[in-house]
Amino acid sequence: MLSHATTVHIDLGERSYGIAIGAALLDDSASYAALPHASAALIVTNTTVAPLYAKRLRVALAGRYAQIHEVHLPDGEEHKTWQTLNLIFDALLTHGCDRKTVLYALGGGVIGDMTGFAAACYMRGVPFVQVPTTLLAQVDSSVGGKTAINHPLGKNMIGAFYQPRLVVCDLATLDTLPARELAAGLAEVIKYGPIADMALFAWLEQNMDALLARDRAALAHAVKRSCEIKAAVVGADEREAGLRAILNFGHTFGHAIEAGMGYGVWLHGEGVAAGMVMAAELSRRLGLVDAAFVERLTRLIERAGLPTRSPVLDAADNAGRYLELMRVDKKAEAGEIRFVLIDGPGQAVMRAAPDALVREVIDQCCAAA
């Protein structure tokens, strides 16, 4: 890998790959030197990212492929659908792409998820590379091989486990990230502390201002440590049979928020942020953590510029609506909702909770501030 990049490895046997982290990696042809040879590549990006980075990636790849194609998808979580996914297949088939064609996911989590899903399906599997341009994608969604699209009844319910050949995290792309998107990415960084690394949590408390100011060294540490934790978890449980589910801390509530509000109204990281507060409060009510821990987590989320109170999804029966949406969560079993809870700071556990208790948490966390 490049001498000016830090590399985190995911150990998955023959599906192992590296996550390169550094600046000016997207433009450097050496970033992609270890990839298999092919005659064609397809850059999948969106209408926001394409003007910023598509040409630069094409130039970096120019010596590798005889043909480089592009498809520009509409931007936003609300477009993470079958219809948009088909635009990728349309491009692949129109250009006569074969099973060695390499797909490049250039963008955030939506682009990464859809490109990976398309790669898993096209000709029953073609190689793809993640080139994440958002903090959320660099610290979470680009790593680990989860690919999916949304369904109106549930987020990420249609997809596949399919690993990329490489992840290239160019920290310079974060310079163009809107402040709201940067904050949304910090939610996924914060989650790693309560579930696995309270030293990282303490570091975030000390360095939140630097992260919000886009200090390159602070961002590099946050991305690297997040990827290390995720790589260890995914390496031990690639297909979420058990341990990997802890990475969904805050997501059961958060996905309900996204689906209930309408995809794209709240960013994924914003839903996760409010969801973490709810999950922490549920952990407290079950006697797993104390009120001081919940307050500490809430303060950090607030400092990141993220919501700590959840929206009302249904004026008539708000808690009922949350429960309805959470019963289609992927972690639910036979209709029983299973939550990622904090079993003491730095440790996570999966368990169910009585509906009545969950209702109390929802009522408290959705109340007027």
C-alpha positions in Angstrom: 0.0 0.0 0.0 1.1 3.6 -0.3 3.9 4.9 1.9 1.9 8.0 2.8 -1.2 6.1 3.9 -2.1 4.3 7.0 -3.6 0.9 6.3 -6.0 -1.1 8.4 -6.5 -4.7 7.3 -9.7 -6.7 7.5 -8.9 -10.4 7.9 -11.5 -12.5 6.1 -9.3 -15.2 4.5 -9.4 -15.0 0.7 -11.8 -12.0 1.0 -9.3 -10.0 3.1 -8.6 -6.4 2.0 -7.0 -3.2 3.2 -8.5 0.2 4.2 -6.1 3.0 3.1 -6.4 6.2 5.2 -4.6 9.4 4.3 -4.7 12.5 2.2 -4.4 12.8 -1.6 -5.1 9.1 -2.1 -8.0 9.4 -4.5 -5.9 11.1 -7.1 -2.9 8.7 -6.8 -2.9 5.9 -9.3 -0.7 3.9 -6.9 -3.7 3.6 -4.5 -5.3 1.2 -7.0 -2.2 -0.7 -8.1 -2.9 -4.0 -6.4 -6.4 -4.4 -7.9 -7.0 -7.2 -10.5 -6.6 -6.2 -14.1 -9.8 -5.6 -16.2 -10.6 -3.9 -19.5 -13.3 -1.7 -18.0 -14.4 0.2 -14.9 -17.6 1.9 -13.9 -17.5 4.8 -11.5 -20.8 5.1 -9.6 -21.3 8.4 -8.0 -24.0 11.0 -7.5 -24.9 14.4 -8.9 -23.3 16.2 -5.9 -20.0 14.3 -5.7 -19.4 13.9 -9.5 -18.5 17.6 -10.2 -16.0 17.5 -7.3 -14.2 14.1 -7.7 -15.3 12.0 -10.7 -12.8 13.5 -13.2 -10.0 13.2 -10.7 -10.7 9.5 -10.1 -10.9 9.0 -13.9 -7.5 10.5 -14.3 -6.1 8.3 -11.5 -7.5 5.2 -13.2 -6.7 6.1 -16.7 -3.7 3.8 -17.1 -5.5 0.8 -15.7 -8.5 0.4 -18.0 -9.2 0.7 -21.7 -12.7 2.0 -20.9 -13.9 4.0 -17.9 -17.6 4.6 -17.7 -19.6 6.7 -15.2 -23.2 6.7 -13.9 -24.4 9.7 -11.9 -27.3 8.8 -9.5 -29.6 11.3 -7.8 -28.3 12.3 -4.3 -30.1 11.4 -1.1 -31.3 8.5 1.1 -34.7 8.8 -0.5 -33.2 7.5 -3.8 -31.8 4.3 -2.2 -34.3 2.3 -4.2 -34.8 -0.5 -6.8 -35.4 2.2 -9.4 -32.0 3.9 -8.7 -30.2 0.6 -8.4 -31.4 -0.3 -11.9 -29.6 2.8 -13.3 -26.3 1.0 -12.4 -27.4 -2.2 -14.1 -28.5 -0.1 -17.1 -25.0 1.4 -17.4 -23.3 -2.0 -17.0 -25.4 -3.6 -19.7 -25.4 -0.7 -22.1 -21.6 -0.6 -22.1 -21.4 -4.4 -22.4 -19.5 -4.8 -19.1 -18.2 -8.3 -18.4 -17.7 -10.0 -15.0 -14.2 -8.6 -14.6 -15.4 -5.0 -14.7 -14.5 -3.1 -11.5 -17.2 -0.9 -9.9 -15.9 2.2 -8.0 -18.3 3.6 -5.4 -17.4 7.3 -5.2 -19.5 9.0 -2.6 -21.2 8.5 0.8 -23.0 5.6 2.4 -25.9 5.5 -0.1 -23.6 5.2 -3.1 -21.4 2.7 -1.3 -24.4 0.5 -0.4 -26.0 0.6 -3.8 -22.7 0.1 -5.7 -21.9 -2.9 -3.5 -25.3 -4.4 -4.0 -25.1 -4.0 -7.7 -21.6 -5.6 -7.7 -23.0 -8.5 -5.7 -25.8 -9.1 -8.2 -24.3 -8.3 -11.6 -23.3 -11.5 -13.3 -23.6 -13.0 -9.8 -20.6 -10.9 -8.6 -18.1 -8.5 -9.9 -15.3 -6.7 -8.0 -15.9 -3.3 -6.5 -13.9 -0.7 -4.6 -15.1 1.8 -2.0 -13.9 5.4 -2.3 -15.9 7.0 0.5 -16.1 10.8 0.5 -18.1 11.3 3.7 -17.0 10.8 7.3 -19.9 8.4 7.9 -18.9 6.2 5.0 -15.2 6.3 5.9 -15.7 5.2 9.5 -18.6 2.8 9.0 -20.6 2.0 5.9 -17.7 1.5 3.4 -16.1 -1.1 5.7 -17.5 -4.6 6.2 -19.4 -5.6 3.1 -22.9 -4.7 4.1 -24.8 -3.7 0.9 -28.5 -2.8 0.6 -31.3 -0.7 -0.6 -34.3 0.6 1.4 -37.9 -0.6 1.4 -40.7 1.8 2.4 -41.4 -0.5 5.4 -37.8 -0.8 6.5 -34.2 0.5 6.0 -31.6 -1.7 4.4 -33.9 -4.7 4.3 -33.0 -5.8 0.8 -29.3 -6.5 0.3 -26.3 -8.8 0.5 -23.0 -9.3 2.4 -20.4 -8.6 -0.3 -16.9 -7.4 0.5 -15.0 -4.7 -1.5 -11.5 -5.4 -2.8 -10.2 -2.2 -1.3 -11.4 0.9 0.6 -9.6 4.2 -0.1 -10.4 6.9 2.5 -9.0 10.2 1.3 -9.3 12.6 4.2 -9.0 15.5 1.8 -12.5 14.8 0.6 -13.9 15.7 4.0 -12.9 19.4 3.3 -15.9 19.7 0.9 -18.3 18.0 3.3 -21.3 20.1 4.5 -21.2 20.7 8.3 -24.4 18.7 8.8 -22.9 15.7 7.0 -19.7 16.0 9.0 -21.7 15.9 12.3 -23.7 12.9 11.0 -20.5 11.0 10.5 -19.4 11.8 14.0 -22.4 9.9 15.3 -20.9 6.7 13.9 -17.5 7.5 15.5 -19.1 8.2 18.9 -20.9 4.8 18.9 -17.6 2.9 19.0 -16.8 4.3 22.4 -19.8 2.9 24.4 -19.7 -0.5 22.7 -16.0 -1.1 22.6 -13.5 1.6 23.6 -14.1 4.1 26.3 -10.5 5.4 25.7 -11.8 6.6 22.3 -14.8 8.0 24.0 -12.6 10.1 26.3 -10.5 11.1 23.4 -13.6 12.3 21.5 -14.6 14.4 24.6 -11.1 16.1 24.5 -11.0 16.5 20.7 -14.5 17.2 19.5 -13.7 20.9 18.7 -10.8 19.8 16.6 -12.9 17.3 14.7 -15.6 19.9 14.0 -12.9 22.3 12.8 -11.7 19.4 10.4 -8.3 19.2 11.9 -6.6 16.6 9.6 -4.7 14.8 12.4 -7.8 14.5 14.6 -9.8 13.2 11.6 -7.1 10.7 10.7 -7.1 9.3 14.3 -10.9 9.1 14.4 -11.1 7.3 11.1 -8.3 4.9 11.8 -9.5 3.9 15.3 -13.1 3.5 14.0 -11.9 1.3 11.2 -9.7 -0.8 13.6 -12.7 -1.5 15.8 -15.0 -2.3 12.9 -12.3 -4.5 11.2 -11.9 -6.6 14.4 -15.6 -7.1 14.8 -16.2 -7.9 11.2 -13.2 -10.2 11.1 -14.8 -12.2 14.0 -18.4 -12.2 12.7 -18.6 -11.3 9.0 -22.3 -12.1 8.6 -23.7 -10.7 11.8 -24.4 -14.1 13.5 -23.7 -12.5 16.9 -20.9 -10.1 17.8 -21.2 -7.8 14.7 -24.7 -6.8 15.8 -23.1 -4.5 18.5 -22.2 -2.1 15.7 -25.9 -1.3 15.4 -25.9 0.6 18.8 -28.6 3.3 18.4 -29.6 2.0 15.0 -32.8 0.2 15.9 -34.4 3.4 17.2 -32.5 5.4 14.5 -33.8 3.3 11.6 -37.3 3.8 12.9 -36.8 7.5 12.9 -35.6 7.5 9.3 -38.4 5.3 8.0 -41.1 7.1 10.1 -40.0 10.6 9.0 -39.5 9.6 5.4 -36.0 8.7 4.1 -33.8 11.8 3.7 -35.7 14.0 6.2 -33.2 13.1 8.9 -29.7 12.0 8.0 -28.7 8.5 9.0 -26.2 9.8 11.6 -28.8 12.1 13.1 -31.2 9.2 13.6 -28.4 7.1 15.1 -27.5 10.0 17.4 -31.0 10.3 18.9 -31.2 6.5 18.8 -28.1 6.1 21.0 -29.7 8.4 23.6 -32.8 6.2 23.6 -30.7 3.0 23.7 -28.6 4.3 26.6 -31.7 5.3 28.5 -33.2 1.9 28.0 -29.9 0.4 29.2 -30.2 2.6 32.4 -33.8 1.5 33.0 -32.7 -2.1 32.8 -30.0 -1.5 35.4 -27.0 -1.9 33.0 -25.6 1.7 33.3 -26.2 4.6 35.6 -27.7 8.0 34.8 -24.2 9.7 34.8 -23.2 7.6 31.8 -26.4 8.5 29.9 -25.8 12.2 30.6 -22.1 11.9 29.5 -23.1 10.3 26.2 -25.9 12.8 25.6 -23.5 15.7 26.2 -21.0 14.4 23.7 -23.7 13.9 21.1 -24.9 17.4 21.7 -21.4 18.8 21.4 -21.1 17.2 17.9 -24.1 19.2 16.8 -26.4 16.2 16.7 -30.0 15.8 17.9 -30.4 14.2 21.3 -34.2 14.2 21.3 -36.2 12.1 18.9 -39.1 13.2 16.7 -42.7 12.4 17.2 -43.7 10.0 14.4 -47.4 9.7 15.3 -49.3 12.2 17.3 -52.0 9.6 18.3 -49.7 6.7 19.4 -46.0 7.7 19.0 -44.6 4.8 20.9 -46.8 2.4 19.1 -45.5 3.7 15.7 -41.9 3.3 16.9 -42.6 -0.3 18.0 -44.3 -1.1 14.7 -41.3 0.1 12.7 -38.8 -1.6 15.0 -40.5 -5.0 14.7 -39.2 -5.1 11.1 -35.7 -4.4 12.1 -33.2 -7.1 11.0 -32.3 -8.0 14.5 -35.9 -8.7 15.5 -36.7 -12.4 16.0 -40.2 -13.7 15.7 -41.5 -10.2 16.1 -39.5 -9.6 19.3 -37.3 -6.5 19.1 -33.7 -7.0 20.1 -31.8 -4.0 21.1 -28.0 -3.3 21.3 -27.6 -2.0 24.9 -24.7 -0.9 26.9 -23.7 -3.5 29.5 -21.4 -1.2 31.3 -19.3 1.5 29.6 -17.3 0.0 26.7 -19.3 -3.2 26.5 -22.4 -4.0 24.5 -25.1 -6.7 24.7 -28.0 -7.8 22.6 -31.3 -8.3 24.4 -35.0 -7.8 24.3 -36.9 -5.5 26.6 -40.6 -5.3 27.7 -42.7 -3.2 25.3 -44.0 -1.2 28.3 -40.5 -0.2 29.3 -39.6 0.7 25.7 -42.7 2.8 25.5 -41.6 4.7 28.6 -38.2 5.4 27.0 -39.8 6.6 23.8 -42.2 8.9 25.7 -39.4 10.4 27.7 -37.0 10.9 24.8 -39.6 12.3 22.4 -41.0 14.7 25.0 -40.5 18.5 24.4 -37.1 19.6 25.5 
